[in-house]
Every structure is written in C-alpha cells, then in structure tokens.
Amino acid sequence: MEKNKVKLSICGSDYIISTEEDVKYMLELGDELDTRLGKIIRENPRISITQAAVLAALEYADAEKKAAQTAENLRSQIQEYLEDSARARTDAEISKREAERLSKELAAYRNK
C-alpha cells in the first residue's frame, strides 16, 4: 500500500507522519489530539506539554480498552443470539414435523 506523508500541527509543533492511512483521516486525528492537549493544558496550566500528552495518552488508552471490552461483550451477546436462533429453528423444525405427523395420524383415524 502507498505511504502518505502528512504534516500535523500539534500544540504549536509540526510533525511529519508517514502512514498508509488516508490523509484526511490523519489530519482529523491530529486536530483531535491538538484540541485534547490544548484543553488539558488550559485546565492545568502548570503542566508541561509532555505531561499533557501522557494524560491524553492515558485517556485514549482507557477509551480503547473500554471500547475493546464493549466489543467483546457485543460479540458474546451476538454469539448467544445466534445459538438461541439456531435452537429456535431446530425446535420449529421439530414442531413442524410433529404437526405433520399428527395431521397424517388424524387423517388416518378419519379414514377408518
């Protein structure tokens, strides 16, 4: 895949990033990070950019971990739903066969 070079401006510093990601996507990430770091620094004027970056990294790591856990929970739920659906289909097929058998049995009794 082709590498793209993207210039990101974060907290007044420029960074050239080489990535396979879409340029627009990377610019959006850079803007998001710049905004988040700016907010952290405004809320905590005594911290350095490095400390703000660590706090932002922790926030993003926390969000990623929680999103991964949520995704895993959803996968488990979907698997349970699929298993329930398969059981319901099996039960429906058994009920259909039983209904057909009973219909034939009833028809046989009526013919006697």
C-alpha positions in Angstrom: 0.0 0.0 0.0 1.2 3.5 -0.7 2.7 5.6 2.1 1.3 9.1 2.6 3.2 11.9 4.3 1.0 14.1 6.5 2.0 17.2 8.3 0.3 17.6 11.7 0.4 20.6 13.8 0.0 19.7 17.5 0.4 22.3 20.3 2.4 24.5 18.1 4.9 21.9 16.8 4.8 20.3 13.4 5.1 16.6 12.9 5.6 14.8 9.5 3.9 11.4 9.7 4.4 8.6 7.2 1.4 6.4 7.1 -0.7 4.1 5.0 -3.8 5.8 6.4 -5.9 8.3 4.5 -4.5 11.9 4.7 -7.9 13.4 5.7 -8.2 10.8 8.5 -4.8 11.5 9.9 -5.5 15.3 9.8 -8.7 14.7 11.8 -6.7 12.6 14.3 -4.1 15.4 14.6 -6.8 18.0 15.1 -8.5 15.9 17.7 -5.2 15.4 19.6 -4.3 19.1 19.3 -7.7 20.0 20.7 -7.5 17.5 23.5 -4.0 18.6 24.6 -5.0 22.2 24.4 -7.9 21.5 26.7 -5.8 19.6 29.2 -3.2 22.4 29.3 -5.9 25.1 29.7 -7.4 23.1 32.6 -4.0 22.5 34.2 -1.8 25.5 33.3 1.2 24.2 35.4 1.7 21.0 33.5 4.1 20.6 30.5 3.1 19.5 27.0 4.8 16.2 27.8 2.6 15.7 30.9 -0.5 16.7 29.0 0.5 14.2 26.3 0.8 11.5 28.9 -2.6 12.4 30.4 -4.1 12.4 26.9 -2.5 9.0 26.1 -3.9 7.6 29.3 -7.4 8.9 28.4 -7.1 7.4 24.9 -5.8 4.1 26.3 -8.7 3.9 28.7 -11.2 4.6 26.0 -9.6 2.0 23.7 -9.6 -0.6 26.5 -13.3 0.1 27.4 -14.2 0.0 23.7 -12.5 -3.3 23.2 -14.3 -4.8 26.3 -17.6 -3.4 24.9 -16.9 -5.0 21.5 -16.1 -8.3 23.2 -19.3 -8.2 25.2 -21.2 -7.5 22.0 -19.5 -10.4 20.3 -20.5 -12.7 23.2 -24.1 -11.4 23.0 -24.3 -11.9 19.3 -22.9 -15.5 19.7 -25.6 -16.2 22.3 -28.3 -14.8 20.0 -27.0 -17.0 17.1 -27.1 -20.0 19.3 -30.6 -19.1 20.6 -31.7 -18.6 17.0 -30.3 -22.0 15.9 -32.1 -23.7 18.8 -35.3 -21.9 17.9 -35.0 -23.1 14.2 -34.4 -26.6 15.4 -37.3 -26.5 17.7 -39.5 -25.0 15.0 -38.5 -27.8 12.6 -39.2 -30.5 15.2 -42.6 -28.9 15.9 -43.4 -28.7 12.1 -42.5 -32.4 11.7 -44.6 -33.3 14.8 -47.6 -31.3 13.4 -47.3 -33.1 10.0 -47.1 -36.5 11.8 -50.2 -35.6 13.9 -52.0 -34.4 10.8 -51.3 -37.7 9.0 -52.3 -39.6 12.1 -55.6 -37.7 12.3 -56.3 -38.2 8.6 -55.7 -41.9 9.1 -58.2 -42.0 12.0 -60.8 -40.1 10.0 -60.4 -42.6 7.1 -61.1 -45.6 9.4 
